[in-house]
């Protein structure tokens, strides 16, 4: 039989199944005339994009079979659920993953009924969907995901259908440039299919309404060879698409610019032309449910039945509901099916990282808090050897900040991926580089998501303030993981690791716009099964935390660690013990000697920890009788109740560390209320006083930044003095002394433009 | 004198002043040989982009003078502070705004010293910078800001210099398409100047390394007429730039595609060629401070002095430090100076909105909570008349969701702005439309920021979950406002108003990816002087809140309000009183009759309020003796202590409403811990139990969503039963009864795909 007729049959079958999912809860094969009770009471789902998606599936399957091509499919347009589910069911994968949705009439009924139904499946491509690594809800990330999947996967083609609505988003608009970061000798290929159906929810799309020569220039300007497939007559478009795909797959190997396809077909193609005298097919009215009120209006019911029968279901399915042999003949074998390709269930392909022993990178610490080290610089050495040992399964992402974040050791073994022109003066650029630098946090995030979801490993280093740029993408990835953890067949993938360096306390030179530690608040809104936040205070703890994160699965790990010198606090053995506990007393900085202290100085984050240690030293000098306990928190989740987070401490543990009733001055890296939010149920909460960033900043010195937000050593001492009872006359005297010290520092910085030398030395006299 | 020689003199003066700001704290005119103590101890600032920015200033000033052109300048590249400050000082504006920085030698010394110095000014274009509406810290928003400034400003040209680093970001990549939304008959013009200096911090840029024909096609594909100005020989580039600007300004009036300029000059142009044998000018090494360690190394000091003297300062400034007459002759007059153009201090131009009386749109409420209304639909009528009454000073932004958010009444008086092709089937598209719809939250946000900062008004309506896409932009705008409020000459501008509709509780049909109320947590991290959050529970309260927000200045107002029918709770008079108080007791739903209640049911948000009312009704039926007080919170900031927020209640007020020691079940729209964070210092906090979104969701029914997160009426009753002491046997019985009701609802939805009719009716039996 003619291959295009077969593709058309597959397409009709997929379209039929798509309409059925949107509308029906019974009578899936239309074995009897459609009655109102066969129709769902709530009609939820989106038809507009679906026939175009189905069309692509039909044609890509032919290519897969003819060329034995390893290929996956990314469904960019929103609400493509009916299409990807129809496809997975036709390929048999859906039934393999969910046996109750069998490949027969009863299974078809279940497939229809469950769609957008309580207790059923979402209306987008989602974690529940076999063959998907991309959620179709929030738009803009399909092409970045496609490139992430293609990196280090030679032989793989990632077909990425991009909706013309989605194409208006910023992240998608810059994703086209990803082709300058893909090395065709090392990586797979991305085939963008820009699907112009002309409309988004209620409006035409920009790319569908600019002149075609402008659109072609745009795609050429993005570095692609565009091919247009356009029309509304199925037979003609089938022919054009088949011929174009043959051309395009040939071009992929010819060393020229990467090809892409512009597919211009009507929105809601093959659906109702008109409803109530208004045009539907080919307009925005086809976006969602093109015929509504079907249960109550017999004319609408008839219209729906006519529409469904227009696909000639009796030719496509047997009486038992099984797809006809002709259709099954188009389905590729086993893992070649796009719905079953193992790249789309990355955990199946995941190999553990080969990790050197992080202890080998330890900074030698002879005594606590005497020598200074730049923590991220030390981490850079570990990452260097991780990259060297995992030459095709680890990438380091950063928006042009890898060197700025002091991770430059990685350039001893690799370069920055670059597939555009180079100049003799360039350094560390190469098509084979494993560091991905582009000034787009969206691309860094999207690439790494795609890379991890297909079973590899990585880390994203970023300025802390600007990680907010990807808040929404983080949310969606966390939601993906939250859902995936409940799906048996989804195998765990490597965690998404953030390293936030160049953080709020050392953006003193870049000023107010670079000072925002609020990403932690966004992260902590997601489920405790998914999110982890670490604030290692020195180099050895950073190494220990990083090793833990790189080994973990299915989490989002956020590590906040500075690039500037901080004092080495712990030997590696101590660091491992401290990080394992997640929170602990610095005995060497405390003088409570195991007894109940008069006050607890708690801290989380490198700069707050140093200021806390300095405050403890000041207190020891000025109030030697005062029993001070210094507590450091590395793992922020430890503060939560054990009922809320698996890392959470029991109340008894919490009281042992923080006391149940003594004043606690908590010096925190981020916005102070995050600590209150985590601890409000604790016994000692009423005695907890938190310092942190309170949105004060400018271009000034590091210590002036601390003073502007009252996290500095002097203010901490003032806080202690204010809160510990019974200090008598000492109180006023010491308070004034500290206020004077602050004033002296401020005057010095205003005069000389730098902090006084005793501050710059970070000296801590123990 | 030759006009290009004059432009060159201006350029050299600006470059001299720029280098001076980065390096010197004394000896500004090099009146004596440079000594180490003249140099700042911390060298902070960015040279790389500066000479290009200065070059543009010099040439645009010529155009302004020759054509009497109204023009403002947006400085997109990061860290352009030295350039914009030099320019404002040369134009005299800086001295007008900050008299102590006089236009003489002493003023020059202050100008230099204050830059990136403690107590001084930031290293970016910032609110402190005269002539700026754009912060240069976080990159990507310059072009969107430029279009926002140009809308409804016929006659104005917004020159927008775009850095090639910035051009890699997603928001910038899609901003080019803004030209499809600008109507040259109604709006001003945007002149994009893509400045390719070739490098970002440590890498080449993409657009500088693609072939020139590709770059030209890209710009043509974006709908522009590109003009290239390239070179490193100043004389030749001066000539080319002058000729090109003449062409470009002629083209702006010829009805063709909007022109743009590609300016290709070396990074750190005119700076040191080489330092320590490594090339600097024309490489990424020129990005920040090209010569460091100047205080300690005499050879470096000499190099700096030679560099500064290469600009021939004695020709540019008098011995008194005043700019030479030749340079002053290039400065436009008064408000034509780009540093003094009133559009850049929008508050100067701001006119109050003509606002109809919002009471005229009131829904008639004969009895509390009986009739249903779609709140945003009612708001749409008010917005319609706001648009009609303010035909050139109000715009409504939305990412293709204005109709979906039920604001369609606006289309009775206006259309959607659209300057691309149209089809006969299109509706409500017009070049004159005042609704801006594009599927990019970044563009909506950036356009509205630019529009407000230049003295106009607007509102951004968005799906709640996807507003996270602009978290980072919100942060930066809030920081701008925080800083602006402290700057005397910056006049207040209209507030940025968000309407978050299609919120978490009614995204049941779109599923988990559309469910995220966390933007409120991001907002609440910013200063209390700037942020306001409102959760009106019905149509009349929404009207009252919206009126208040549209009248306010210098805030970010977030309004969360649903588009689905909710019960009308209050007459307009009651609504005004309730919104004025911000928090209040619903007497009509309570039975404590002014006495101390047994339990308080508090709520914030429309769906949580309805469930709370239903819970109160259930309690009245089942436990008529129980004294229940229903409290509703409209203004979230009221919960904070009065010391933390100007809207905050005193503890006494709080106790009067919430009691000091009775159980409070708080049903909240968002993540529950936000309420704890706001109230942890209150007396009754230990008795406060908060329900809210706990990250559970999928595609299901509205009530099933409520049940998944335990905010439903039945669970609230269970919460009451669990927390009110002394209920005896009633407790277990009622608890079981409620659990049974939940189970029945769940079974019903799983069976029929919709909520039971008694839930769908939203009936509340009072």
Boltz contact constraints between the chains, C-beta under 6 A:
constraints:
  - contact:
      token1: [A, 40]
      token2: [B, 753]
      max_distance: 6.0
  - contact:
      token1: [A, 41]
      token2: [B, 753]
      max_distance: 6.0
  - contact:
      token1: [A, 41]
      token2: [B, 754]
      max_distance: 6.0
  - contact:
      token1: [A, 42]
      token2: [B, 753]
      max_distance: 6.0
  - contact:
      token1: [A, 42]
      token2: [B, 754]
      max_distance: 6.0
  - contact:
      token1: [A, 44]
      token2: [B, 509]
      max_distance: 6.0
  - contact:
      token1: [A, 116]
      token2: [B, 699]
      max_distance: 6.0
  - contact:
      token1: [A, 117]
      token2: [B, 753]
      max_distance: 6.0
  - contact:
      token1: [A, 118]
      token2: [B, 700]
      max_distance: 6.0
  - contact:
      token1: [A, 118]
      token2: [B, 701]
      max_distance: 6.0
  - contact:
      token1: [A, 118]
      token2: [B, 704]
      max_distance: 6.0
  - contact:
      token1: [A, 118]
      token2: [B, 749]
      max_distance: 6.0
  - contact:
      token1: [A, 118]
      token2: [B, 750]
      max_distance: 6.0
  - contact:
      token1: [A, 119]
      token2: [B, 750]
      max_distance: 6.0
  - contact:
      token1: [A, 122]
      token2: [B, 511]
      max_distance: 6.0
  - contact:
      token1: [A, 122]
      token2: [B, 699]
      max_distance: 6.0
  - contact:
      token1: [A, 123]
      token2: [B, 511]
      max_distance: 6.0
  - contact:
      token1: [A, 123]
      token2: [B, 699]
      max_distance: 6.0
  - contact:
      token1: [A, 135]
      token2: [B, 513]
      max_distance: 6.0
  - contact:
      token1: [A, 137]
      token2: [B, 513]
      max_distance: 6.0
  - contact:
      token1: [A, 137]
      token2: [B, 514]
      max_distance: 6.0
  - contact:
      token1: [A, 138]
      token2: [B, 466]
      max_distance: 6.0
  - contact:
      token1: [A, 138]
      token2: [B, 513]
      max_distance: 6.0
  - contact:
      token1: [A, 165]
      token2: [B, 439]
      max_distance: 6.0
  - contact:
      token1: [A, 168]
      token2: [B, 438]
      max_distance: 6.0
  - contact:
      token1: [A, 168]
      token2: [B, 439]
      max_distance: 6.0
  - contact:
      token1: [A, 168]
      token2: [B, 440]
      max_distance: 6.0
  - contact:
      token1: [A, 169]
      token2: [B, 440]
      max_distance: 6.0
  - contact:
      token1: [A, 170]
      token2: [B, 170]
      max_distance: 6.0
  - contact:
      token1: [A, 170]
      token2: [B, 171]
      max_distance: 6.0
  - contact:
      token1: [A, 170]
      token2: [B, 174]
      max_distance: 6.0
  - contact:
      token1: [A, 170]
      token2: [B, 440]
      max_distance: 6.0
  - contact:
      token1: [A, 170]
      token2: [B, 442]
      max_distance: 6.0
  - contact:
      token1: [A, 171]
      token2: [B, 170]
      max_distance: 6.0
  - contact:
      token1: [A, 173]
      token2: [B, 173]
      max_distance: 6.0
  - contact:
      token1: [A, 173]
      token2: [B, 174]
      max_distance: 6.0
  - contact:
      token1: [A, 174]
      token2: [B, 170]
      max_distance: 6.0
  - contact:
      token1: [A, 174]
      token2: [B, 173]
      max_distance: 6.0
  - contact:
      token1: [A, 177]
      token2: [B, 206]
      max_distance: 6.0
  - contact:
      token1: [A, 180]
      token2: [B, 206]
      max_distance: 6.0
  - contact:
      token1: [A, 200]
      token2: [B, 400]
      max_distance: 6.0
  - contact:
      token1: [A, 200]
      token2: [B, 439]
      max_distance: 6.0
  - contact:
      token1: [A, 201]
      token2: [B, 400]
      max_distance: 6.0
  - contact:
      token1: [A, 201]
      token2: [B, 404]
      max_distance: 6.0
  - contact:
      token1: [A, 202]
      token2: [B, 403]
      max_distance: 6.0
  - contact:
      token1: [A, 203]
      token2: [B, 400]
      max_distance: 6.0
  - contact:
      token1: [A, 203]
      token2: [B, 437]
      max_distance: 6.0
  - contact:
      token1: [A, 206]
      token2: [B, 177]
      max_distance: 6.0
  - contact:
      token1: [A, 206]
      token2: [B, 180]
      max_distance: 6.0
  - contact:
      token1: [A, 209]
      token2: [B, 420]
      max_distance: 6.0
  - contact:
      token1: [A, 209]
      token2: [B, 421]
      max_distance: 6.0
  - contact:
      token1: [A, 214]
      token2: [B, 221]
      max_distance: 6.0
  - contact:
      token1: [A, 217]
      token2: [B, 217]
      max_distance: 6.0
  - contact:
      token1: [A, 217]
      token2: [B, 220]
      max_distance: 6.0
  - contact:
      token1: [A, 217]
      token2: [B, 221]
      max_distance: 6.0
  - contact:
      token1: [A, 218]
      token2: [B, 221]
      max_distance: 6.0
  - contact:
      token1: [A, 220]
      token2: [B, 217]
      max_distance: 6.0
  - contact:
      token1: [A, 221]
      token2: [B, 214]
      max_distance: 6.0
  - contact:
      token1: [A, 221]
      token2: [B, 217]
      max_distance: 6.0
  - contact:
      token1: [A, 221]
      token2: [B, 218]
      max_distance: 6.0
  - contact:
      token1: [A, 221]
      token2: [B, 221]
      max_distance: 6.0
  - contact:
      token1: [A, 279]
      token2: [B, 425]
      max_distance: 6.0
  - contact:
      token1: [A, 283]
      token2: [B, 425]
      max_distance: 6.0
  - contact:
      token1: [A, 400]
      token2: [B, 200]
      max_distance: 6.0
  - contact:
      token1: [A, 400]
      token2: [B, 201]
      max_distance: 6.0
  - contact:
      token1: [A, 400]
      token2: [B, 203]
      max_distance: 6.0
  - contact:
      token1: [A, 403]
      token2: [B, 202]
      max_distance: 6.0
  - contact:
      token1: [A, 404]
      token2: [B, 201]
      max_distance: 6.0
  - contact:
      token1: [A, 420]
      token2: [B, 209]
      max_distance: 6.0
  - contact:
      token1: [A, 421]
      token2: [B, 209]
      max_distance: 6.0
  - contact:
      token1: [A, 425]
      token2: [B, 279]
      max_distance: 6.0
  - contact:
      token1: [A, 425]
      token2: [B, 283]
      max_distance: 6.0
  - contact:
      token1: [A, 437]
      token2: [B, 203]
      max_distance: 6.0
  - contact:
      token1: [A, 438]
      token2: [B, 168]
      max_distance: 6.0
  - contact:
      token1: [A, 439]
      token2: [B, 165]
      max_distance: 6.0
  - contact:
      token1: [A, 439]
      token2: [B, 168]
      max_distance: 6.0
  - contact:
      token1: [A, 439]
      token2: [B, 200]
      max_distance: 6.0
  - contact:
      token1: [A, 440]
      token2: [B, 168]
      max_distance: 6.0
  - contact:
      token1: [A, 440]
      token2: [B, 169]
      max_distance: 6.0
  - contact:
      token1: [A, 440]
      token2: [B, 170]
      max_distance: 6.0
  - contact:
      token1: [A, 442]
      token2: [B, 170]
      max_distance: 6.0
  - contact:
      token1: [A, 466]
      token2: [B, 138]
      max_distance: 6.0
  - contact:
      token1: [A, 468]
      token2: [B, 471]
      max_distance: 6.0
  - contact:
      token1: [A, 468]
      token2: [B, 472]
      max_distance: 6.0
  - contact:
      token1: [A, 468]
      token2: [B, 475]
      max_distance: 6.0
  - contact:
      token1: [A, 469]
      token2: [B, 472]
      max_distance: 6.0
  - contact:
      token1: [A, 471]
      token2: [B, 468]
      max_distance: 6.0
  - contact:
      token1: [A, 471]
      token2: [B, 471]
      max_distance: 6.0
  - contact:
      token1: [A, 472]
      token2: [B, 468]
      max_distance: 6.0
  - contact:
      token1: [A, 472]
      token2: [B, 469]
      max_distance: 6.0
  - contact:
      token1: [A, 475]
      token2: [B, 468]
      max_distance: 6.0
  - contact:
      token1: [A, 475]
      token2: [B, 516]
      max_distance: 6.0
  - contact:
      token1: [A, 476]
      token2: [B, 513]
      max_distance: 6.0
  - contact:
      token1: [A, 479]
      token2: [B, 512]
      max_distance: 6.0
  - contact:
      token1: [A, 509]
      token2: [B, 44]
      max_distance: 6.0
  - contact:
      token1: [A, 511]
      token2: [B, 122]
      max_distance: 6.0
  - contact:
      token1: [A, 511]
      token2: [B, 123]
      max_distance: 6.0
  - contact:
      token1: [A, 512]
      token2: [B, 479]
      max_distance: 6.0
  - contact:
      token1: [A, 513]
      token2: [B, 135]
      max_distance: 6.0
  - contact:
      token1: [A, 513]
      token2: [B, 137]
      max_distance: 6.0
  - contact:
      token1: [A, 513]
      token2: [B, 138]
      max_distance: 6.0
  - contact:
      token1: [A, 513]
      token2: [B, 476]
      max_distance: 6.0
  - contact:
      token1: [A, 514]
      token2: [B, 137]
      max_distance: 6.0
  - contact:
      token1: [A, 516]
      token2: [B, 475]
      max_distance: 6.0
  - contact:
      token1: [A, 518]
      token2: [B, 525]
      max_distance: 6.0
  - contact:
      token1: [A, 521]
      token2: [B, 521]
      max_distance: 6.0
  - contact:
      token1: [A, 525]
      token2: [B, 518]
      max_distance: 6.0
  - contact:
      token1: [A, 525]
      token2: [B, 671]
      max_distance: 6.0
  - contact:
      token1: [A, 527]
      token2: [B, 695]
      max_distance: 6.0
  - contact:
      token1: [A, 671]
      token2: [B, 525]
      max_distance: 6.0
  - contact:
      token1: [A, 673]
      token2: [B, 677]
      max_distance: 6.0
  - contact:
      token1: [A, 676]
      token2: [B, 677]
      max_distance: 6.0
  - contact:
      token1: [A, 676]
      token2: [B, 680]
      max_distance: 6.0
  - contact:
      token1: [A, 677]
      token2: [B, 673]
      max_distance: 6.0
  - contact:
      token1: [A, 677]
      token2: [B, 676]
      max_distance: 6.0
  - contact:
      token1: [A, 677]
      token2: [B, 677]
      max_distance: 6.0
  - contact:
      token1: [A, 680]
      token2: [B, 676]
      max_distance: 6.0
  - contact:
      token1: [A, 680]
      token2: [B, 680]
      max_distance: 6.0
  - contact:
      token1: [A, 695]
      token2: [B, 527]
      max_distance: 6.0
  - contact:
      token1: [A, 699]
      token2: [B, 116]
      max_distance: 6.0
  - contact:
      token1: [A, 699]
      token2: [B, 122]
      max_distance: 6.0
  - contact:
      token1: [A, 699]
      token2: [B, 123]
      max_distance: 6.0
  - contact:
      token1: [A, 700]
      token2: [B, 118]
      max_distance: 6.0
  - contact:
      token1: [A, 701]
      token2: [B, 118]
      max_distance: 6.0
  - contact:
      token1: [A, 704]
      token2: [B, 118]
      max_distance: 6.0
  - contact:
      token1: [A, 749]
      token2: [B, 118]
      max_distance: 6.0
  - contact:
      token1: [A, 750]
      token2: [B, 118]
      max_distance: 6.0
  - contact:
      token1: [A, 750]
      token2: [B, 119]
      max_distance: 6.0
  - contact:
      token1: [A, 753]
      token2: [B, 40]
      max_distance: 6.0
  - contact:
      token1: [A, 753]
      token2: [B, 41]
      max_distance: 6.0
  - contact:
      token1: [A, 753]
      token2: [B, 42]
      max_distance: 6.0
  - contact:
      token1: [A, 753]
      token2: [B, 117]
      max_distance: 6.0
  - contact:
      token1: [A, 754]
      token2: [B, 41]
      max_distance: 6.0
  - contact:
      token1: [A, 754]
      token2: [B, 42]
      max_distance: 6.0
